[in-house]
Amino acid sequence: MARTAILTGGMLGLVCLSSPAGAAGPPDTQPTTQPTVQADAVAASDPTAEDRHWQLLSLRTLMLELGFEAAYDEQRVRSTTGDPRARRTFHQTRRTQRFEETAGFEAEGAFFGEQWVQFNAAARWGLSQERHRQSGWGLDDSSDPHGQLLEYDADFTFFPRGRLSGSAFAQRQTDRVPRTFLPSLDRSRERYGGGLYLSDPKLPMRLTFEHSWDELDSRTRDLRDDERRGRNQLRYEATWQIDTQHALRLEYEYDDRREEYAGSRTRFDTRRHYLTLNHTLRFGDRGRSSWENLFRLQEESGDLARDNLEAASRLRLQHTDALASDYRVQFLRDSFQGLTTETWRGEVGLTHRLGSWLTTTAQVYALNQSAEQHADWVEWGGQISASAGWDNRWGRLSSNLSYNHASTDTRHGTRRGVVIGESVTFRDPLPAYIVHTDVDLASIVVIDEARTRTYLPGRDYVTSRAGSYTALRRVASGAIPDRATVLVSYTYRVSGDYDLRRDRVDFRVQQAFRGGLTPYYAASFQCEDVDRPTRGAFRGRDVNRHRLGATYRRPRWSAGLEYEYNEDDIDPYQAIHANGDVVFWQKAAHQLDGKASASQFWFKGLDDLTERDALICDLGLTYRHVLARYLNLDLSALYRYEDDQLYGITHGADLTGALEWRIGYFSLRFEAEYDLLRLPGSRDQAMSFWIKLKREIPVVGGTRP
């Protein structure tokens, strides 16, 4: 007997529908075989016959949930200020206790039938009790806030089988954001929105809207870590599929963002209109040739607003299976922080493949950039590169060789130069240098690659001078992770017109032996020749870099060793790098993995830089163990040691552990975290513990092993 849940007049009832065949009943009501066959025939001829017994609400699964969570957090901060003769030490301790009792549900089903509205929904409500204590330097503080919590996550799909469909969602959740060597942050997220979708073979369209609000808070109420980010986004997309080889795509986006960072008065509000039009036409043999056109317009207002206008056209011709050519022209107008540049660029390229072992590419280009009230420049250049690889009796030999030439002429040298969105990568313990000299430090703006976060000077990064060059160094306790790439915009001083010619050669060769050994050699040579009619103009930068090393890989471990020689006009150094990873044990019940890396740098020191040595070591372990059929243990540890003669000694430790016990619908999870970041003059350590209990109660459907 099938049971279907029906919601009528605000009451939930159950209606029993009798099966046509095999159902038990009084003899005078028992159906015969002939009516059953007729009913089946009618249902087969009328696909909607089954839907005539529609229900206002049908549930595939319904699961209730009871939960309890307890957490304890403690953070100890010590800092030392002043000179050695009058040094002062400050201590501060923050402790937080939290208890939560919750009840919730998870459901999956449909309204009015599967062809009308499908949904997935979950909600959790509860009471919370907290206790905060702060002691040490500054005012002692204590508070005992109590309140309620509400989380939900609902997804609705309307007319999923129709040509026109829609969706809506609402989400409010809390979780944790882990940070290396720093305490985790509490994150509260809210998301609301929906969309309309037109499924059409000629003109598919999509219209979506999303509102989001994220809050990051320190578990121990450290205001320096608090963040607030809000976003309203409206997006429209349409593709006109003219035929199988011809398409036109339109995209429009309205984006309203708001960012707030605690520990400072800095706030960023930006509103953006973004329009993109893409045209693609494929032709020739098997459609391998193409003509692509792009029009892009971005208009922003508010803080750190950036406006773009781009028009580009690209023609690719596939002459033969081995030979192809590219032709491209582009216009770009870029405005940022009151700085405006206009760039015209054209390029021609040729690609040739000789069998499967050699690919050769040649390209020439020219561009002209003019800047309002700033220096203008013209550049032309070219590149030729070759990539080869072939198998031999020992394994596979591969190599790459490229040559680049660029000639730049600068005009109106009495004005400032401008750079918008220069890509810079941080790599500890190396500083990240900006390309141009004589940078105006006050003009520097640093954002992440996705342009979703603005980094703050002094808190996330610091600037320093290396002769006429400018270096950026990330702050270990800031928001920029190691090896992260950021975008930097700035102005720089140009004291006179100058011509710059740059030649660069890059080469790499390696032999991958069948036994797992892969030795390699890589080199980069750069020479810059500058004609400077006046003193203090742009200074050329020569590079002579070599890397010689080898990696050895086996099924359960690998190791690598490299020697690096970098003769740079800014900050030359030599270094030795070693790394390795190993699977110590790997069985059905448990696995232990380890990894390690170490780098030793010797810096020569030029201009205003000091000759120094730097050592950085990273060690990591990960352990997973199935203690019993329903009991799992996960442990991880990461340690960093950095000794820089200029910046001092840094210790970082990050330990996490989780023990989870799950039997049927009952689960118990215990988590622990310890973080340590010890910098010269400060020490920040924190520990956190969580206990989570959850009991699920199946009502409709739902199974657990």
N, C-alpha and C positions, 0 to 999 in steps of 0.2 A: 504494500500500500504506500503510495507516494504521498509525502507530506510537503506542503508548500506554505511558507509563512506569508500572511497577508495583513497589511496594516490598513485598517478602515476606521475613520472617525477618531483617530488618535489611539486606537486599541490594537494590540497585536494578537491575532488569532491564528489558528491552524485549520486548514480545510483539507479534507481527505478526498482524493479523487480516485475512483475505482478503476482498476485496470480492465480493459475490454476482455481479456482472456485470462483464465486461471484464477480469477478472484472468487473468494468464498462468499456465499450469500444464500438466501432462502431459495428453495427449488423453483418457486414460481417467478423469481426475478433473475435466475441464472441465464445469461445470454447464450444463444446457440452459435454454432460455428458460422452459419451463413451471414448473420448480421455483422460478425467480427470481420469477415472477409470484405464485406461491403464497406465497412468503416475504414478499413485499411486502404481500400481502393480510393475512397473519397479523399483520405488524407494524402495519398500519393499524388492525386490529380490536383489538389488544392494545397500548395505549400503553406498557406496561411491558416489552414484548419487547426494546426497545432497551437497557433498563437491566439485562437479565439478564447482560450481559457487563460487570459492574461491576468497577471497579478500586479497589484500596486507595488508590492515589495517582495522580492524573492531573494533568499540568502543561500549562497553556496557554502560559506563558512561564517561562523560567529564564535569568537573566543573572548572570554572574560579574563581579566588579569588582576591580581593583587600583588603589591610590591612594597618593599622596604629598602631604604638606602641610608647608610651612615657614612660620613666622611670626616676626616681630621686632616688639617693642613697646618704646617708650621714653617715659618721663614725667619731666618736670622741673617741680618745684614750688619757688616762691620766695615767702616771706612776710616781712613787715616788721611788727614790734611795737614798742611803747614810744612815748614822746612824741618830738617832733622833736629835742630836745636829747640824748636817750639812746636813739636808735633802733637796733634790732638787726635784721639781715637773716639769714634762714635759707634755705639751699639744700638740696635733696635731689633725687637722680637715681635712677630705677629703670629697669633694663633687663632684658628677658626674651627668650630665644630658645627656640623650640620646633620639634621635628621629629616627624612622624608618618608611619609606613608602615603601610598598611592593606590588607586583603583582605576582600571581602564578596560578597554575592549578593542578588538580587531574584527572587522567585518568585510566580506566581499560578496557582491551580489549585483542585482539589477532592479531598476524601477520600470514597471510596465512591460517587462520582457527584455531579453538580451539585445533586441534590435533597436531599443529606444535609449535607455540610459544604463551604463555599467559603472560600477564604482568600487573603490577600495578605500576604506576609512579606518582610522585608528585614533583613539583619544586616551589621554591619561590625566586624571585629576588627583590632587592630594594636598596635604598639609605639610608645611615645612617649619622647622624650628632651628634657629641659628644662634651662635654665640661667638662674638669677636672680642679679642683682647690684644692690646698693643701696649708695649712697655719699652723703656729705654730712652734714647735720645729724642727730644721733643716732648710733647704732651702725651701722658698716658691716656688711653682711650679704651672704652668698653661699651658694648651694645649687645642687645639680645632681641634682634628682630624676628618676628614670626609672621607667617603669611600663608598664602595658598599658591599652588602652581597648577598650570594647565598647559598641556601639550596636545597637539593634534596634527594629523596628516591625512588629508582627504583628497582623492582624485576622482573626477567624474568625466566620463566620455559620453557625448551625446550623438545619437545616430551613427554608431561605429560602422555600420554597413552601408551608409548612404553616401551619395555624391558630395553632399555638404555635411560636414561633421563639426563637432565642437568639443572643447574640453574646458574644465575649470579645476583649480586646485587651491588649497589653503593649507598652510603648514606653519606650525610653531613648535620649535624643538630646541632643546639644550644639549650641548655636548662639550667635549674638551678639545682644546687645540694643543698638542704637544710641541715643546720647543727644546732644541738641543742645548743642554747644560743650563737651562732656565726652567722655572716652574711652569706647568701647564696653565693655560688660561681657560676660563669658562666662556663659552660662546652661546649666545641666545640668538636664534634666527627666526625671522618671520618672513614668509613668502605667500603672496596672493597673486592670482592672475588667471588667465584663460586664453583661449584662442579659437579662431574659426578657420576651417580648412576646406578648400574646394579641390576635390580630386577630379581633374579633367586632363585627358591626354594632350590637349592643345594648349590649355592655359591653366595650369595648377597655381593656386594662390594660398597664402597663409598670412593671417593677421593675429598677432599675439601681444599680450600685455602682461607685465610682471612688476609687482612692487616687492621690494626686499628691504629688510632692515636687520643689520648684524650689530651685535654688541659684544665686545671682548672685555672681560673683567678679570683682574687678578683675584685668585681665590683667597688671598690674604689682604685684599683691599689696598694693593700698591697702586696708587693713582697713575704712576708713570706708564703702566701697562694698559690702561683703559683706552678703548677705541670705540667709535660710533661710525657706522657707515650705512647710508641709505641710498636707495636707487629706485627710480621709476623708469621703466623701459617699454616703449611701444615700438613694435617692429612689423613691417609689411614686406612680403616677398612675393614676387610673381615671375613666372617663366613662360614666355611665349615660344612654344616649340613649333616653329614655322614648318620645318620638316625634319627628317632624321639627321640632316647635316647642318641645319641652320637654327639658331636659338638666340633669343634676346631676354635678358634677365634684369629685373628691376628690384632693388632693395632700398628700403627707407627705414631709418631708426631715429627715434627720439629718446634721448637719455638724459635724465636729471639725477645728478649725484651730489651727495653731501658726505663730507668726511670730517671727523673731529678726532683730535689726538689729545689725551690727557697729559699732564706734565708740561703743557705749553698752552698758549692762547691761540695757537695756529688752527685755522679751520679753512676748508676748501669746499666751495660750492661751484658746480659747473653744470651748465645745460648745453646739450649738443644736439644738432640736427645733422644727420649723416645720410647722404644719398649716393647710391652707386648704380651705374648702368653698364652692363656687360653685353657685348655683342660678339658672337662666335659663328664663323662660317667655315665649314670643313669642305675640302674639295680635293680633286686629284685622285690618284690611285689609292683605293681603299680609304679615302678620307684622311690621308696622312699629312696633307698640307692644310694650313689654316690661316685665317685672317681674324684677328682678335682686336676689339676696340674697347677702351675703358674710359668712362667719365666718372669722376668721384668728387663730391663736394661735401665738405665738413665745415659747419659753422658753430662755433662755441661762444658762450658768454659766461662771465663769472670769473672765479679765481683760476689762474694758470690756464686761461683759455687758449686754444690753438685752432686756427682756421687753415683749411687745406682746399686747394682746387687743383685737380689733376686731370689731364686729358692725354691719353696715350694710345698708340696704334702699333700693332706688331703683326708682321707678315712672316710666316714660316713656310718655306718651300722644301718639300722632300723630293729632290731631283732623282735620286736612285736609292736603292736599299742602303747604300753606304754613305751617301753625300746629302747634306741638308744645309740650308742657309737661312739666316734670320735677319730681319730688318725692323728697326724699332725707332719711333720718334715719341718724345714725351715733353709735356709742359707741366710744371709744378709751381704753384704759388703757395708759400708757407708763411704763416704769421703766428708769432708766439711772444707774449710778454712785450708787446709793442715793437717787436722785431719782424720785419717782412723781407722775404727773399723771393725772387722769381728766377726759375731755372728752365732753360731749354736744353734738351739732350737728344742726341741722335747716335745710333750705333748700328754696325753691320757685323754679322758673325757668320762663321762657316764651321761646320762639324763634319769630320770624315772618320768612318770606322773601317779599319782594315781587318777583316775577319772578326774574330772574337777576342783578339789579343791586344789591339792598339786602337785608341781613340784620340784623335787630334782635334783641337779647337783653336780657332783664331778669331779675334775680335778687335775692332777699332771703334773709337767713340770720340765725341766732342761735346762739350757743354759750355754754356754761358750762364753765369749766375750774377744777378744784379740785386742789390740790397738798398732799400730806402734809407738814406742818411748813414749808410755803412759802406765798407769797402766792397768793390765788385771784383770778380775774377773769371777768367776764361781758362778752360782746361781741355786738353786733348790727350789721347793716349791709346794704348792697345795692349793686348794680351795674347799670348800663344801658350798653349799647354798641351801636354801629351801624357796619356795614362796607358800603361802597358801591363799585361799580366799573362803568364803562360805557365803551364804545368811542366815539370821536369821529373826526373827519376827520384829526386829527393823530396819533392813536394810542389810548392807553387811559389814562383818568383813574381813580384809585382813592384812597380815603381811609378812615380809621378814627377813630372818636371814642368815648371811654369815660369814664364818671364813676363813681367809687367813693366810698362813704361808710362809715365804721366808727366806732362809739362803744364805748369800752372803759371799764368800771368795775373798779377794783382794790380788793380787800378784804384785810384782815390785812396792812397795809403795814409792820408791824414785822418781818415775815418776809422771807426771801429769795425772789426770783422764779427760775424755772427755765425754760430753753429746751433742747429736745432736737432735734438735727438741723436747725439753721438753715442754709439754703443760702447760700453765699458764693462769689463768683467773683473770681479774681485777674485783674487787667489792668494790666500794666506801663505806666507807672511809678506807677499809682494804688494807694494802699493800699486794702485791703478792710475796710470798717467793719462792726462788729457792730451789730445794730439797737438793743439796749437800752444804757442808760448804767450806769455804776458796776458794771462786770463784775468778778467775782472772777477775777483772772488765773490763779490756781492751779487753778481749776476747768475751764479751757478744754481741750477734747479735739477734735482735728481729724482727720477720716477722709475718704477719697475717697468719691465718689458711690456706688460699688458696695459699699462697706463691706468691701473686701478688703485695705485697707492703712491703717495708723495713722501719721500724720505726727508727727515729733518736734519739739518746740520748740527753737529755737536752731540746729537743723541744717536743718530744712525750712522753718521760718517763724519770725518774731520778732513780738512784740507791742509796742505802744507806746500811749501815752495821747494823745488829742486832746481836751483839756478833760475832760469826763466820759465821752466816748466812747472805745472801744477799737478800735485798728486792727491788722490783720494784714498783714504784708508777707512775701512769699515770699523765700526765700534763693536766689540765682541758682545756687548750686552744689548745692542740695538736690534733693529728688525731686518737688516740685510744679512742673509745667510752667506756662508763661505761658498765661493764659486758661482755666485749669482751674477747675472748680467743686468745692467741698468741702462737707462737712457739719460744722457746729460745734455742740457742746453746752456749756452753761455755766450758772452761776448768777449772779445780779446782785442788788445791794442795792436795796431799796425802803424809803425812809425815812418813808413815810406813804401813806395811802390817797389815790388821785387818780383823776380821770376824764379820759379822753383822747378827743377827737373829731378824726378825720382825714378830710379831703376831698381827693380827687385827681382830676385831669383829664388824660387823655392824648390827643394828637391827632397824626395824620400824614396828609399828602396828597402825592401824587406824580403826575406826568404822564410816561408812557412814550411818547416820540415815536418814530415809525417809523424815523427816521434813526439811532436808537441812544442819543439823549440822554434822560436821566431825571433832571430836577431834583426835589427833595423838600424838605419842611419838616416837622419833628417838634417837639413841645413837650410838656412835663410840668409841671404845677403841683400842688404839694402844700402843704396848710396843716394844721398840727396845733395844736389849742387844748387846753391842759392846765389843769385846776383842781387846784391843789396847796395843800392847807391848811397844809402845813409846808414850810419851806425845804429845798432839796436833793432834792426829789422828782424824778420823771421830767421830763425837759426835752423840749419839743416840737421837732420838726424840720421846717422849711419848705424846699421845693425849688422853684426856678424855673429850668428847664432848656430850652434851645432848641438845635436842630441844623438847620442850613441847608446844603444841599450838592447835588451833582449827580454822576452817573456817566455815562460815555460809553462804549458798547460797540460794537466793530467785530468782524468775523470773526476777526482775528488780534491784536487788542489792545484794552485797556480802560483807563480812567483814572477816578479819582474825587477829589473835593475837598470838604471839609466844614469848616464852622466850628461850634464847640460852645461854648455859654455855659452854665455851671452855677453858679447862685447858690444854694449850699447852706449851711445853718447850721453844718456841720461843717468842710468844707474846700473853699471855693469856688474855681473856676478857670475860665479860658478856654483854648481849644485850637484848633489848626488841624491837620487830618488830611489827608494826601494818600497815594494808593496807585495802583498801576498794574501791569499785566502785559502782556507782549508776546511774540509768537512771531516771533523775528528771522528764522529760516529754517525752512522746512518743505518738505522734499523726500523722495523715497523713500529716499535714502541717509542723510540726517541731519536733525536738528531741534535748534534752540537756543531755549530759553524763558527769559525773565527776569521777575522780579517785584521790586517795591520798595514800601516804605511808610515814611512819616515822620510823626511827631506832635510838635508843639511845645506845651508846657503852660506857663501862667502861673498860679501859685497865689498867692492873696491872703494866706493865713496868718491864722488866727484862734486865739484862746485860746493854747494851748501850741505851736501850729504856727508855723513860720517862713515868711515870704514867700520864694518861690523860683521858679526856672524849671527846666524839664526838657525835654530833647530826646531822642527815641528814633527810630532809623532801622534798618530791616532791608532787606538786599539779598540777592537769591538768583538763581542761574543753574543751569540744567539743560541738559546737552548729551548727545545720543544720536547715534551715528554708526555706520553699517554700513560698516566699512573694506573688507571683502570679503564674499564670500558666506558664509563661515564665521567671520568676525572682527567682533566688536562692541565698541564703546567707549561707556562711560557715565561722565559726569562731573557732579558737582553741587557747588555752593558756596553757603554762607550766611554772611552777615556781619551783626553787630549792633553798633551804637554807641549808647551811652546816656550822656547828660551831665545829671546831677542835681546842682543846687547844694547839696543837703543830703547826698546819699549818694555823690557823687563820679562819676568816669568809669568806664564799663564797656566793655570790648571783648570781642567773642565771634566766633570764626571756626570754621567747620566745613566741611572739604573732604573729599570722597570721590571715588574713581575706581575703575573696574573695566574690565579688558580681558579678553575671553573669546574663545577660539579653539576651535571645535568642528568636527571632521571625522569623520563617521561615528560610531564608538564611542569616539573619543579626544577628550578635552577638556582644555584648559589655561586656568586663570583666575588673573589677577593682580589683587589689590586693594590699595588704599592709603587711609589715613585720617589726617587731621591735625585736631586740636582745640586750640582756644585759648580760655581764659576768664581775662581779666585784670580783676581787681577792685581797688578801692582797698586797697592793702596786701598784695596777693597776686597771683601769676601762676601759672597751671597750664596747661602745654602738653604735648601728647602726640602721638606719631606711631606708626602701626602699618602693617605690610606683611604680606601673605599671598600665598603661591603654592600653588595646588592643581592637581594633575595626577590624571586619572582615565582608566582604560582599561577599557571594558566588553567582555565576551566573551560573545556570545550562544550559548546551548546549545540551548534550545527556544524557538521563536518569537522575537519581538522584532525590530524593524526600526528603523533610523535613516536619516534623509535623507542 
